[in-house]
Amino acid sequence: MASVVCASPHDLSSRQAASTAQNVVYWGQDAENNDLSAYCTSTSGIDILVLAFLYEFGNGINIPSGVIGDSCYISTTGEGQECDALASAIATCQAAGVKIILSLGGAAGSYSLQSKAEAEQIGQYLWDSYANSGNKTVQRPFGSTFVNGFDFDIEVNLGSSQYYQYMISTLRSNFAKDSSNKYYITGAPQCPIPEPNMGIIIGNSTFDYLWVQFYNNNNGLDNNTFESCALGINGDAPFNFNQWESFIATTPSSGAKLFVGVPASNLAANGGTSGAVYYATPSQLASVISGVRDNSQFGGIMMWAAGYSDSNVNNGCTYAQEAKNILLTGAPCGGSAPPSSSSTTAKSTTTAKSTSTATHTSTTSNFGICDNGVWVIQSCGSGEVCVPNGSSIYCGVAGSSTPVCT
């Protein structure tokens, strides 16, 4: 079983220190570390973890069921089996500032909705069982622990998509009952527009985050019935981020943040070598992100999935850590930011002056200097760590407030 490699060229403990963009990782289906909390350390680089999946619901089944991780099974009666450890890990992650989202659907499963009433009933059950509802009459697989929102990865269109809006509106109507906590509605649509499975849902519902899957669609969906799209690398189909911005502008989700969804290794797109064409190396990912990072609609990076990220280590960083480094600095671990590229919004042409001190917080022995607009990661000498001094950082002895270099 893969495990988390907690190595990073600089401290990521302040997850949003230099960027409001977030790093999202799916967990629960791909041989990752079964201890969810291992992905919530200060060096993990992860801001949001999506629990995958509740994949059986609808068509007469009003209590969603599924298997999350190696051991947590949730039955169609709502009872959770071997879920206590996951519940504890969820609480640990939330205490560390990592949001936990519960996902419904997936690429394989038995789910559909047959009516508005069925959708509303399932939506209410999700709130009662997985949110801070105070309802003690239903099964709660995670006990008193509750999630931060609900994700819709609807890829099997067995029923009509028109009913999901009622599940989402039921959830949103309940959110107001717990004003002390923020809840999110998220979605993982495929990149073609029109999106065949989730387009109707997005057009009739309010999403907070949409992490678009820019992979597995070089030939469109359903044998070219829908447009081809990807990241625009390796000879891939075009990167249609702009079209997604235009699409949601006329929907209730016009305020949603758009995330760039990517496979976390060359096997992650479809589990085989044929999906390698969709994989962006850390340098390629940095280049893709440089084109959209200044767009006000840009929300961050989403990746499938934690286990693949764990097995993909470069320069001492997992792919998740590479992605977070790109969001924070523009560059992958141990690399430099790509040249400025055209963006969906205007980019500043101001050139940053070189400075000999870092301008972001670090508590390790590594620090960054801004050299003509490019973050360069350097290390203190042996036995020294980074010491904050006002708005600057210097190298010094641990616990000291006196710098030894300027």
ABEGO torsion letter per residue (X at the ends): XBBBBBBBABBAABAAAABABBBBBBBGABGBBABAAAAABAAAGBABBBBOBBABBEGGBABBBEBBEAABBBBAAGBBBGAAAAAAAAAAAAAAGBBBBBBBEEABEBBBBABAAAAAAAAAAAAAAABBAGBAABBBAAEABBBAEBBBBBABBABBAAAAAAAAAAAAAAAAABAABBBBBBBBBBABOBBAAAAAAAAABBBABBBBBBBGAAAEBGGGABBBBBAGBGGBBBBAAAAAAAAAAABAAAABBBBBBBBABAAAAAGBAAAAAABBBAAAAAAAAAAAAABAABAEBBBOBAAAAAABBBGGBBAAAAAAAAAAAGBBBGBBBBBBBBBABBBBABBBBBBABBABBBABABBBBBBGGBBBBBBBBBGBBBBBBEABBBBBBBGBABBABX
